[in-house]
Amino acid sequence: MSPALRPATLIDRATARTYAAWFKALSDPTRVQILNLLAAAPRPLSVGEIAEHADVRQPTVSHHLKLLADVRLVVRERDGANVRYSVDRARLDALPSAADGVLGRPTPSG
């Protein structure tokens, strides 16, 4: 093996599936914008509020939120008859480490 090549630790299959699901969820620009909006929001937002800011219709926002919630990047919170959305901070904080792990860079946990 060439000295320039260092063997990387292969990410385990379960972690690879999780990271792939996150990256797939973030492969759409509208979902990236929604996640960005929720990450910057001072409080959880309703579908209507997200639709206003993202310039997307409410049914489209609901669809994207479902996909983001399915991979647990977004959390649903019931507020009476309404549902509000916020980011899962722990998962959002893990995204840079996920990218580093895939790229073979050292991560805080490894």
N, C-alpha and C positions, 0 to 999 in steps of 0.2 A: 504494500500500500504506500502510495506517495506520502512523504512527510507533510505535504500541504493539505492532505485530506485527513480530517479527524473523524472517526466514527461518531455519529450522532446517536443519542438514545432515542429509540423508536417510541413514539407516543403510543400508549396502549389503545386498543380498539375502541373501548367505551369513550375515552377522552376524545379520540379522533371523530367519533360519531357526534359527540356534543359540539365540538368545534365546527364541524361541517354543517351542522344544523344552524348554528349561529351565523356562520358566513353565508349560508343560503338565505336565511332570513334577511340579511343585510345586503343581498344582491340587488335589491330594488331601491332606486333613489327615493321613492316616496316613503318607504319604510325607514330609510336612513334619516330623512327629514323629520318624520314623526318621532323617532327615537331621540334625535337631537332636540326637538321641541320639548319633549317630556323631560329629558335630562336637565334642561335649562329652566324648566318651569318651577316656580316656588311652591306649587301645590299640585295635587293630582288634577287632571283635566278630563272634561267630558268629551265625547265623540264630537259634539257640535263645536266646542272650543277648538279642538284639534283641526276640524274641517275648515274653520274660519282662518286659522293661521297657516295651514298647509295648502290652502287654495285647492282642496279636493272635496268631492261630495261625501256626505256622511256614510252612505253604504260602502264606498271605497275605503274610507278610513276604518270602518268596522272590520272589513276584510283584512286589511293590513294589521290592525291591532290583534286580531285573532291569531294571525301567523306569528307575530312577535310574542304574544302570550303563550302560544304553544311551545316555544323554545325558552320560555320564562325570562325573556329580556324585559318584558312588561308585566306589571301586576295590575289585576282588576280589583277595585275596591267598591263595594256597594255603599251608596250614600242615599239612604231612603229608597226612593223609586229609581234613582239614577245610578249609573255605573261611572266611576272615574278611573283614570289610568295614570300610572306612574312607572318609572323605570325600576327594575330590581337592581339596586346600587351594587350589590355584591357581584352580580353577573356582569354588569357594565364595567366594573373595575377590573374584572378578569379578562376582558376582551384584549387589552394590549398584551397580557401574558400569553393568551391563546395564540395571537399572531406570532409572538416571539418563539413560542414552543414549536409552532409549525415550521418556522424559518430556521430552527436549530440554534436559536440564540439562548443564552442563559436566562432563566426566569427566576423570579424571587423565591419560588418554592423549590427550585432545582438548580 
